[in-house]
Amino acid sequence: MERKKPYYAVIFTSTRTSEVEGYAQMADKMEALARTQPGFLDFESAREGLGISISYWDSLEAIAQWKNNAEHLLAQHNGKKMWYSWYKIRICRVEREYEFIKP
C-alpha cells in the first residue's frame, strides 16, 4: 500500500507473561479500534517469543490521541498488570519505503 510520506510508525516490541486469559480478545479489539481512529494508516504484527506490532499513522497528533484513547488506556493498564513482562515503544518517522514482490 502506497502511503504519503512522511508518515509515522509506532513499533511495540514485547515479551509476554504466561497469562493468556483475555489477551487475544483484547489484542483483536485494540486493532479493530485503532483502525477506526483518525490518522490510522495500517497495522502489522508478528509473534514468536518476541512480539513486534507496528501501527502506522499520518501524524504525531494522531498517535497521541490513540495513546490517550480511554479503551486503549484500559488495555495498557491490563497489559502491564497481566500480559507483558517487558515492552518497548519506538515512534519513528518514515521518510522512504521499499518493497519487493516475487512475480
Buried (B, 14 or more C-beta within 10 A) or exposed (E): EEEEEEBBBBBBBBEBEEEEEEBEEBBEBBEEBBEEBEBBBBBEEEEEEEBEBBBBBBEEEBBEBBEEBEEBEEBBEBBEEBBBEEBEEEEEEBEEEEEEEEE
